[in-house]
Amino acid sequence: MHNIHRYLEHTALAPTISYQEVEQKIKEAKQHQFVGLCLPPFWVKKAKRELGDADIQMVSVIGFPLGYQMSQTKEAEIKQALKDGADELDVVMNISSFKSGMPWTKIELAKYASIIHEEEAMMKVIIETAYLSEEEIRTACKLCADAGADFVKTSTGMAGGGAKLEHIKLMREILPSNVGIKASGGIKTLQEAQAMLAAGADRIGTSSAVQIVQSIIK
């Protein structure tokens, strides 16, 4: 796949990320023309400004990495990130309310979808597959699609387990064709990225994006 870079979101969400590293990630995103650059909310404004008119989506995270913040808190995060220039927001689903079977999970996501779409941005929902059974993955996918998610994303990368091929296949089976899948968590090689795309993923979130594209050049 010669255009793999257009499936990769160059991701750096480590709690220790420094200003110098942010600069480096912006530079790499522009150099390799990745489809997106995913950084913590704190760095969105700077990164968006420096990406300028490059064809790179500015991606950030909301309610990260646990998802059980109050809805009002997540909403404030969303509005701030949009104001700072985010094009796509990866929102962590409230796994706690989801596991409790509360309708709140979907109500909350539907509200966020309308705020995000009003600004012509996209909402990806992180369901954190590592914490879910197969049946729960099915339910979560349906819930996200009904709530207006543009993408469903497997993982935060912080929960011990990342993207698994069988989960991608299951998600693709359940989700309507207009809802994309973002595989993230533990994807480090070109082979792994290609396998995820072949299984039905539309995007790959990885901190190894540079290594993946460089492995093609070699």
N, C-alpha and C positions, 0 to 999 in steps of 0.2 A: 504494500500500500504506500504509494509514493507521497501522498498528501496527508500522512498521519498527523503532522503538526496541526492540521485544522480540526482534529478531534481532541487535542490535548489542552487541558487547562493547567497552566503552570502555577503550582500551588505551594504556598509557604505559610503555614499556620502554627508553627512552633511558638510556644509562649516566649521563647528567648530571642525571637527574630529582631535583628538590629537595623538601624537606619541604613548602614552599609549594605546589608543583605537585601533590604527592600530595593535599594538603588540597583543592585546586581540583578534582581529578579525582573525589574522593569526593563533593563537593558536586554536581558536574555529573551524576554517576551517579544520585544520589538525585533531583535535579531532573527529569531526563528519563526516569527509571525504565528505564534500560537493562537488558538481560537479565543482563549481567555487567560486572564491573570487573576488568581484568587488569593487575596490577602486579608488580614484581619481588618475590622472596621476602622481602627485607629489610623491605618495607612491609606485608606481609600482616596481621600481628597488629594493627597500628594501624588499617588500613583496615577490617578485619572488625569490630573493636570499634565504629568510627564508623558503619558501615553499619547496625548494630543489627539490627532485625527487618525491614528493607526487603527486598522481594522481588528481590534482586540477588545473583547468584552471585559469590562471591569467587574469582577465577581467578588462578593464578600459573604460573610456568614452572619447568621442571626440566631440568638439563643444558643450559641455554640459554647461547649460541645454537649451539653446535657439536656437542653430543651424544656426544662421544667420551670423556667422563669414565669413570672406573671405575664399575662397577655399584654397588659399595658406597657410593660417593660420592653417586650419584643417589638411592640408596635412603635415605640419611641426609637428603638434601634433601627427599625426599617426606614422610618421617615428621615432619620439622620443620614443613613447610608445612601438613600436616594438623593438627598440634598447634596451630599458630598460627591455624587457622580456615579454611583454603582449602576450597572446595567442589568446585573443578575444577582439575585439574593438566594443563598442556600440556607433555608430555614430549618432548624432542627425541630421535628415534630415533638409534641409533648408526649413522650413515651410513657410517662407516669399516668396521665389521664387516659391514654390509649389502652394501656394494660388494665385499667380500671373499667373499661367499657363505656366511658363517658362520651356522650355526643359532643361535648366541649371540644374535643380534638379537631373535629371537622369544622365546627363553627368558627374556631380560632383561625384555621388555615384559610377558610373561605373569606374571612375578613381581610387577612393579609393579602390574599390574591387580588382582591379588588383595589386595595391601596397601591400595590405594586404595579398592577396592570394600568391603573389610572395614569401612572408616570411612564407608561410604555416600557416598563422593565419586565424582567421574567422572574418567576418564582420556581425554585427547585426545592423540593422537600426531602430532607434527610430522614429516612425512617430507621436507620441504625439496625441493619439486618442481624448483626451479632447478638442482639438482645431478643430477636423474634423467632418464633417457630415458623414453619412453612405456611401454616394456616394464617398466622398473624401477618406474614408478608403479603399474602393474598388480600386480606382485609385492609391492610394499610394502603396498598396500591389502589384499591377501589376508592377508598376514602380520599386519597390525595387527588385522584382524577376527578372525582365528584366535586371537590373543593376548589378546583380550577388550577391545579399545579401544571406548570409547563413541562417540568421534569420531575422524576423521582430519583433520588440519589441513595446509594446503598449505605454509606458510612461516613462518619466524621474522621475516621482514621485514629480515633482516640479510645476506641472501645475494646481493643484487644483483637477483634476480628475485622477484616476488611472485606473487599468485594470477593464474592465467590461465583464461579461460572454458573453453578446450578441455580443460584439466586437470580442472576441476570436472565437466564432462560425462563424462569418462573415469572419474573416481573414482566418480561416481554409478552408472555402468554396472557397475562391478566390485563395489562394496561392497554387502553385504546391507542391506535397508531399515532394520534396527534400528541400524545404525551411521551416525551423522550426519557431515556434512562441515562443517568450519570453513574458510572462505576468509579468508586474511589476507595482508597485504603489498601495499601500494600502492593500497588501495581508499580513494578520497578523496571521491567524489561519490555523490549519491543514485542517479544513473543506473548507476554502476558497481556499487553495492551491489545494486540491483534486478536487474541482469543476472546477477550471481553467484547470487542466490536463484532466479532463473528457470532457471538452468543446473543447479540441484540442490543448492546450498549450503543449510545449515540455520542457520548462524551466520556472522556477519561480524565479524572482529577488525579494528578500525581506530582509529587515533589521531585520525581526523576525524569521530567519531561525533556530536559537538555540531553541527558544520557541516552534517552530513547531515540531522539532524532539523530544524535551523533553516531549511534550504533548502525544507522542506515548508511551514513556517509562512508563509514569505514570499509 
